[in-house]
């Protein structure tokens, strides 16, 4: 849910400041299918329909799908904001791999959202214990509880969100003739 907000704000700001949705059609995002595949796998993986049944396949699917999205971001890193998104993706992937295919979440951040962190199936965030690898790169921040869909997030998520915001805002406002 975290990434939805930068996208919505960029969309609103870009359009209010004269941007056009038609500019998205002219955008050149290479390996879009690869990124879309990775995102679809993650949406399915963390859905309440799949997560309880995924079992040991969860970790490699999460790592693989994150790597697919990262590869597409790296391929497009020359576009505005996408180098930031790629850096965020790399930080997230490093934390996930270092923690065995899970993204640890700070117990305090989860508590701020009123959650214990105990998942009923595979989850993109699990309560981190004392042995969390790369702790500063894990889900240590909490969105304000009043925001619909509030969740925990990482430095990598923040960079991905900022990169997505920049890319969408600039793309909406770009002169398609250039």
C-alpha positions as CSV (number, residue, x, y, z in Angstrom):
1,X,0.0,0.0,0.0
2,X,2.9,2.4,0.7
3,X,3.7,2.8,-3.0
4,X,0.2,3.6,-3.9
5,X,0.4,7.0,-2.2
6,X,3.4,8.5,-4.1
7,X,1.8,7.3,-7.3
8,X,-1.5,9.0,-6.5
9,X,0.2,12.2,-5.4
10,X,2.3,12.3,-8.5
11,X,-0.7,11.7,-10.7
12,X,-2.7,14.4,-9.0
13,X,0.2,17.0,-9.0
14,X,1.2,16.2,-12.5
15,X,-2.3,16.6,-13.9
16,X,-3.1,19.7,-11.8
17,X,0.1,21.3,-13.1
18,X,-0.7,20.8,-16.8
19,X,0.4,17.2,-17.3
20,X,-1.4,14.8,-19.6
21,X,-2.3,11.1,-19.2
22,X,-1.6,10.7,-23.0
23,X,2.1,11.3,-22.2
24,X,2.1,7.9,-20.5
25,X,1.4,6.2,-23.9
26,X,4.6,7.7,-25.3
27,X,6.7,6.7,-22.3
28,X,9.4,4.2,-23.1
29,X,9.7,1.7,-20.3
30,X,11.8,-1.2,-21.3
31,X,11.1,-4.6,-19.9
32,X,7.7,-3.5,-18.7
33,X,6.5,-7.1,-19.0
34,X,9.2,-8.3,-16.7
35,X,8.3,-5.7,-14.1
36,X,4.6,-6.5,-14.4
37,X,5.2,-10.2,-14.0
38,X,7.2,-9.5,-10.8
39,X,4.5,-7.3,-9.4
40,X,1.7,-9.7,-10.3
41,X,3.6,-12.5,-8.6
42,X,4.0,-10.4,-5.4
43,X,0.3,-9.3,-5.4
44,X,-0.7,-13.0,-5.7
45,X,2.0,-14.1,-3.2
46,X,0.7,-11.8,-0.5
47,X,-3.0,-12.1,-1.2
48,X,-5.2,-13.7,1.5
49,X,-6.0,-16.4,-1.1
50,X,-2.5,-17.5,-1.8
51,X,-0.4,-16.6,1.3
52,X,-1.8,-19.3,3.6
53,X,-0.9,-22.0,1.1
54,X,2.4,-20.9,-0.4
55,X,4.6,-22.6,2.2
56,X,8.4,-23.0,1.4
57,X,7.9,-21.6,-2.1
58,X,7.2,-18.2,-0.7
59,X,10.8,-17.1,-0.1
60,X,12.2,-18.0,-3.5
61,X,9.1,-16.5,-5.2
62,X,9.5,-13.3,-3.3
63,X,13.2,-13.0,-4.0
64,X,12.7,-13.9,-7.7
65,X,9.8,-11.5,-8.2
66,X,11.7,-8.7,-6.5
67,X,14.7,-9.4,-8.7
68,X,12.5,-9.2,-11.9
69,X,11.2,-5.7,-10.9
70,X,14.7,-4.6,-9.9
71,X,16.1,-5.8,-13.3
72,X,13.4,-3.7,-15.1
73,X,14.2,-0.6,-12.9
74,X,17.9,-1.0,-13.6
75,X,17.2,-1.3,-17.4
76,X,15.3,2.0,-17.2
77,X,17.6,3.8,-14.7
78,X,18.4,6.5,-17.3
79,X,14.8,7.8,-17.0
80,X,14.0,10.4,-14.4
81,X,13.6,8.9,-10.9
82,X,14.2,5.3,-11.9
83,X,17.8,5.2,-10.7
84,X,16.3,6.0,-7.2
85,X,13.7,3.3,-7.6
86,X,16.4,0.8,-8.7
87,X,18.5,1.8,-5.6
88,X,15.5,1.2,-3.4
89,X,14.8,-2.1,-5.0
90,X,18.4,-3.2,-4.5
91,X,18.3,-2.2,-0.8
92,X,15.0,-4.2,-0.4
93,X,16.4,-7.2,-2.2
94,X,19.5,-7.2,-0.1
95,X,17.5,-7.1,3.1
96,X,15.1,-9.9,1.9
97,X,18.0,-12.2,0.8
98,X,20.0,-11.5,4.0
99,X,17.0,-12.6,6.0
100,X,16.2,-15.8,4.2
101,X,13.4,-14.5,1.9
102,X,11.5,-12.4,4.4
103,X,11.5,-8.7,5.0
104,X,11.7,-8.3,8.8
105,X,9.5,-5.6,10.4
106,X,10.4,-3.7,13.5
107,X,8.1,-4.8,16.3
108,X,7.7,-1.1,17.4
109,X,6.6,-0.1,13.9
110,X,4.1,-2.9,13.8
111,X,2.8,-2.0,17.2
112,X,2.3,1.6,16.1
113,X,-0.1,0.2,13.5
114,X,-1.8,-2.0,16.1
115,X,-0.4,-5.3,14.7
116,X,1.5,-8.1,16.4
117,X,3.2,-9.1,13.1
118,X,2.1,-12.7,13.4
119,X,1.1,-13.7,9.9
120,X,-1.3,-16.5,9.0
121,X,0.6,-17.3,5.8
122,X,3.5,-16.0,3.8
123,X,3.9,-12.3,4.3
124,X,6.1,-9.6,2.9
125,X,6.8,-8.3,6.5
126,X,7.4,-10.5,9.5
127,X,8.3,-9.5,13.1
128,X,12.1,-9.2,13.2
129,X,13.9,-10.7,16.2
130,X,17.3,-10.1,17.7
131,X,19.2,-11.6,14.7
132,X,17.8,-9.4,11.9
133,X,20.4,-8.9,9.2
134,X,20.8,-5.5,7.7
135,X,18.3,-4.1,10.2
136,X,18.5,-0.4,8.9
137,X,17.2,-1.7,5.5
138,X,14.2,-3.5,6.9
139,X,10.6,-2.3,7.6
140,X,11.5,-0.1,10.5
141,X,9.0,2.8,9.7
142,X,5.3,2.9,10.1
143,X,2.9,5.0,8.1
144,X,0.4,7.1,10.2
145,X,-2.3,4.8,11.4
146,X,-5.0,7.1,10.1
147,X,-4.0,6.6,6.5
148,X,-6.1,3.9,4.8
149,X,-4.0,0.7,4.3
150,X,-1.3,2.0,6.6
151,X,1.7,-0.3,6.7
152,X,5.3,-0.6,7.7
153,X,8.0,0.4,5.2
154,X,11.7,0.5,4.6
155,X,14.3,3.0,3.3
156,X,14.2,1.0,0.1
157,X,10.4,1.4,-0.2
158,X,10.8,5.2,0.4
159,X,13.4,5.4,-2.4
160,X,11.1,3.3,-4.7
161,X,8.2,5.6,-3.9
162,X,10.2,8.8,-4.5
163,X,11.6,7.3,-7.8
164,X,8.1,6.4,-8.9
165,X,6.8,9.8,-8.0
166,X,9.5,11.6,-10.0
167,X,9.1,9.3,-13.0
168,X,5.3,9.7,-13.1
169,X,5.3,13.4,-12.4
170,X,8.0,14.2,-15.1
171,X,6.4,11.8,-17.6
172,X,3.0,13.4,-17.2
173,X,4.5,16.9,-17.7
174,X,7.0,16.1,-20.4
175,X,6.6,17.6,-23.8
176,X,5.8,14.6,-26.0
177,X,7.5,16.3,-29.0
178,X,10.9,16.1,-27.3
